[in-house]
Amino acid sequence: MDIEIMLPRDLPFWGADLCPEDRPGVPREAPPHLLPDAHWIEPARQPIEGRVITHPGLARPTPVFSTALPPRGVRGALRRVAYAIPDHRLSHWLVLGLADRLDVIASLPLRLKRRARRADRPGSAAPTGA
């Protein structure tokens, strides 16, 4: 049985954590720069109306966020609880997942109602053979 011996320098990821002078990608690396026609560094901040749930590590919300469907009821309470927990904890993601499942369950009656209305429309039923 032949054994293939691979040296570390033969691996595709070798050298990723070496000092910058010895790294193969250094000539291609460059610090980020602004494009000449950019008119802002950060977009204008969206005004905050009402309560916005933010990540605990952020001092303020991101410049643009959605308030189209504010969290309400039990689902909103669960999201507020989840965002009070650091995101490196499993409980943060479990509580957010539970809130998402409750969103799906809450939308089921509306989906079933739409499906029933679609079936009642003439021409939408499948043709029957005689």
C-alpha positions, 0 to 999 in steps of 0.5 A: 500500500502506497502512502501519499505524504503531503507537506504543509506547504502543499496544502491549499490553505498553508500560509494563511496565518504566517507573517504578512511578508511570507503570505502568498496573497499579500501583494493582492491585499489592499486596505479598503478605499472610498470610490471617487464618486461616493457621496457618503461614508454612512447612509443617512439614519432612518428616524426611530419611531416607536420601539426598535429591537436591536442587538445588545452589542450595538449602541444604536440601530443600523442606519436602515431597518424595518418597522413595517411589521413591528413585533407584537404579542407573544412573538414580539415578547419572545423576540425582545427576550431573545435580543436581550440574550447574547447571540453566542448563546444557544438560548438566543437562537432557540427563542428566536426560532420559537418566535419564528415558528409562532409566526408560521402558526399564526399565519396558517389560518390566513393561508388556509382562507386564501386557499379556500377562496381560490378553490371557490373561484370558477375555472380554478378547479381541476376539470373532471372527466365524464 
